[in-house]
Amino acid sequence: MAKMYKVRVKGTAQLNGPVKVDKTVEMEEQMAIRFNGADRYSVIESFVQTHYPGVQIPSIRGFGAEVTPIKEAKTPKSRKAKSKSKSSRSTPSTKGLSTKKLIGGAIVAAVVAPIVKEVIGDVIDEVKDVLKKAKKK
């Protein structure tokens, strides 16, 4: 399926007074790209003449085209797969925590905790030694 775009053409034309032109149409990518190309004014003019027959266009430069892509809807098959995965989950989700982060944190804790414990123990021993020396004097 071709990628679809929403094209909105806006401007003012003449037909027994001013006619406000504001038309939105969905079309394929090939045609939608032409509304932003080098010959965009001829494409816009043809578009306006097709959708508003009989109008006079005093200045095509007063018209503009807005081209936006349309998000494709998810297929029913993907919705089924998504709903299955949610219903089979028995553990609560840990939003923001991936498995790699959890494992990495556990490894760091396992490696760092004994080192910190040993360093703190050494610092406590040094403080005790300093206090003993201070009491002797």
DOVOKOL-831451 format. One line per 3 residues: number of its first residue (from 1); their letters; for each residue x, y, z of N, C-alpha, C. Coordinates in steps of 0.2 Angstrom, whole numbers. Atoms other than C-alpha are relative to their C-alpha. Last residue first. Example, Ala and Ser with C-alpha at 12.3 -4.5 7.8 and 13.67 -1.06 7.14 Angstrom:
2	sa	-4 -6 -1 68 -5 36 -4 5 3 | 4 -6 0 62 -22 39 4 6 0
//
This chain:
137	kkk	-4 -6 -1 249 59 374 -3 4 5 | -6 1 -3 242 41 376 4 7 1 | 1 1 -7 224 47 372 7 -1 4
134	akk	2 -6 -3 229 54 355 -1 -1 8 | -6 -4 0 238 38 350 -1 7 4 | -4 3 -5 223 28 354 6 4 1
131	lvd	3 -2 -6 212 40 344 4 -3 6 | -1 -7 -1 223 39 329 -2 2 7 | -7 -1 -2 223 20 330 2 7 2
128	kve	-1 2 -7 204 20 331 7 0 2 | 3 -4 -5 203 31 316 1 -2 7 | -5 -6 0 215 20 306 -3 5 5
125	div	-6 2 -3 204 5 310 5 5 1 | 2 0 -7 188 14 305 6 -2 4 | 0 -7 -2 196 19 288 -2 0 8
122	dgi	-7 -3 0 201 1 285 0 7 3 | -4 4 -6 184 -6 289 7 3 1 | 3 -3 -6 176 8 277 3 -3 7
119	vek	-3 -7 0 188 2 263 -2 3 7 | -7 0 -2 183 -16 266 4 7 1 | 0 3 -7 165 -13 266 7 0 3
116	vip	1 -5 -4 167 -2 250 0 -2 8 | -6 -5 0 176 -16 242 -2 6 4 | -6 3 -4 163 -29 247 6 5 0
113	avv	2 1 -7 148 -18 241 6 -3 4 | -2 -6 -4 156 -13 224 -1 -1 8 | -7 -1 1 156 -30 215 2 6 5
110	aav	-4 5 -2 139 -36 220 8 1 0 | 1 0 -7 131 -19 219 4 -6 3 | -4 -5 -4 139 -17 202 -1 0 7
107	iag	-7 2 1 132 -34 196 5 5 4 | -2 5 -5 115 -30 203 7 -2 0 | 0 -3 -7 114 -13 194 2 -6 5
104	gil	-6 -4 -1 119 -21 178 1 3 7 | -6 5 0 106 -35 179 7 4 2 | 0 4 -7 93 -22 183 6 -4 1
101	kkt	-2 -5 -6 99 -10 169 -1 -4 7 | -7 -1 0 99 -25 156 2 5 6 | -4 5 -3 82 -30 161 7 1 0
98	slg	-1 6 5 75 -13 157 4 -6 4 | -5 4 -2 68 -1 171 1 -6 -5 | -7 -3 0 58 13 165 6 -4 1
95	kts	0 -5 5 41 6 170 7 3 0 | -4 -5 -3 43 -10 180 2 5 -5 | -5 -3 4 28 -19 175 4 4 4
92	pts	1 -7 2 19 -30 187 5 3 -4 | -4 -5 -5 21 -48 186 -1 7 -2 | 2 1 -7 8 -60 178 3 5 5
89	rss	-4 -2 -5 9 -55 160 -3 -1 7 | -4 5 -3 -1 -66 149 5 2 5 | 4 4 -4 -15 -53 147 4 -6 3
86	ksk	2 -3 -6 -3 -40 141 -4 -4 4 | -6 -1 -4 6 -51 128 -2 4 7 | -2 7 -3 -11 -57 121 6 1 5
83	ska	4 2 -6 -17 -39 119 2 -7 3 | -1 -5 -6 -2 -34 109 -4 -2 6 | -6 1 -4 -3 -49 98 1 4 6
80	krs	1 6 -3 -21 -46 94 6 -2 4 | 4 -1 -6 -18 -28 90 -1 -6 4 | -5 -3 -5 -4 -33 78 -4 2 7
77	kpt	-5 5 -2 -16 -44 68 5 2 6 | 3 4 -6 -29 -31 68 4 -5 3 | 4 6 2 -18 -20 58 -3 -4 5
74	kae	-2 7 -1 -12 -4 65 -4 -5 -2 | 3 4 -6 -18 12 57 3 -7 1 | 4 6 1 -6 22 46 -3 -4 6
71	kip	-3 6 -4 -1 39 51 -5 -6 -2 | 5 3 -4 -6 51 37 3 -6 4 | 1 7 0 8 62 31 -5 -2 4
68	tve	-1 3 -6 5 81 30 -1 -8 -1 | 0 8 1 5 92 15 3 -3 6 | -3 3 -6 -1 110 17 0 -7 -1
65	agf	2 7 -1 -4 120 1 4 -3 6 | -5 4 -3 -4 138 -2 -3 -7 1 | 2 7 -2 -14 150 -13 6 -3 3
62	gri	4 -1 -6 -11 169 -14 -2 -7 3 | -5 -1 -6 3 166 -27 -3 1 6 | -1 6 -3 -11 160 -39 5 0 6
59	spi	-7 1 -1 -16 178 -41 1 -7 3 | -4 -6 1 -33 183 -48 8 -1 0 | -5 -1 -5 -40 165 -49 4 6 -2
56	qvg	-6 -3 3 -56 164 -58 5 1 6 | -3 -5 -4 -69 151 -52 6 3 -4 | 3 -6 2 -79 141 -65 3 6 4
53	pyh	0 -1 7 -76 124 -57 -3 7 -1 | 4 -6 0 -71 124 -39 -1 2 -7 | 5 1 -6 -64 106 -36 -5 6 1
50	tqv	4 6 0 -56 104 -53 -5 0 6 | 5 0 5 -51 122 -55 -4 -6 -1 | 5 -5 -1 -43 123 -38 -6 0 -6
47	fse	4 3 -6 -33 107 -41 -6 4 1 | 4 6 3 -27 113 -58 -5 -3 5 | 5 -3 4 -22 130 -50 -4 -6 -3
44	ivs	5 -3 -4 -13 120 -36 -5 3 -4 | 3 5 -3 -3 110 -48 -6 2 4 | 4 3 6 2 125 -59 -4 -6 3
41	yrd	6 -5 2 7 134 -43 -4 -3 -5 | 6 1 -5 17 118 -37 -6 5 -2 | 6 -2 3 28 118 -52 -6 -1 4
38	agn	-2 -6 3 45 117 -42 -6 3 -4 | -5 -1 5 38 105 -30 1 6 -3 | -6 -3 -3 28 106 -14 6 1 -5
35	fri	2 -7 -3 11 102 -21 5 4 3 | 0 -5 5 20 89 -32 -3 7 2 | -6 -3 0 24 78 -17 0 6 -5
32	amq	-1 -5 -6 6 75 -14 7 4 -1 | 4 -7 1 4 67 -31 1 5 5 | -3 -2 6 18 53 -29 -4 7 -2
29	eem	-6 -4 -1 14 51 -10 2 3 -7 | -6 4 0 -4 45 -13 6 5 0 | -3 3 6 -19 56 -9 6 -3 1
26	evt	-5 5 -2 -31 62 5 3 -2 -7 | 1 6 4 -40 79 1 6 -5 2 | -4 5 -2 -43 95 11 -1 -7 -3
23	kdv	2 7 2 -51 110 3 6 -5 3 | -3 3 -5 -51 128 9 -2 -8 0 | -2 7 2 -55 140 -5 3 -3 6
20	kvp	-5 3 -5 -65 155 1 2 -7 -2 | 1 7 -2 -74 162 -14 6 -2 4 | -6 4 -3 -74 181 -16 -3 -7 2
17	gnl	-2 -2 -6 -88 189 -27 6 -5 3 | 6 -4 -2 -98 183 -42 2 2 7 | 6 2 4 -85 170 -44 -6 3 3
14	qat	5 -5 2 -67 175 -38 -5 -4 -4 | 1 0 7 -54 164 -29 -6 5 -1 | 7 -3 2 -47 165 -11 0 1 -8
11	gkv	0 -6 4 -34 153 -4 -6 3 -1 | 4 -6 -3 -31 137 5 2 6 -4 | -1 -5 4 -26 119 -1 -4 6 2
8	rvk	5 -5 -2 -25 105 12 2 6 -4 | -2 -6 4 -16 89 6 -6 5 2 | 6 -5 0 -17 74 18 3 6 -3
5	ymk	-1 -7 -3 -4 61 13 -6 4 0 | 5 -5 1 -4 42 10 1 7 4 | 1 -5 -5 10 30 8 -5 6 -1
2	am	-4 -6 1 7 17 -5 -1 5 6 | 4 -6 0 0 0 0 4 6 0
//
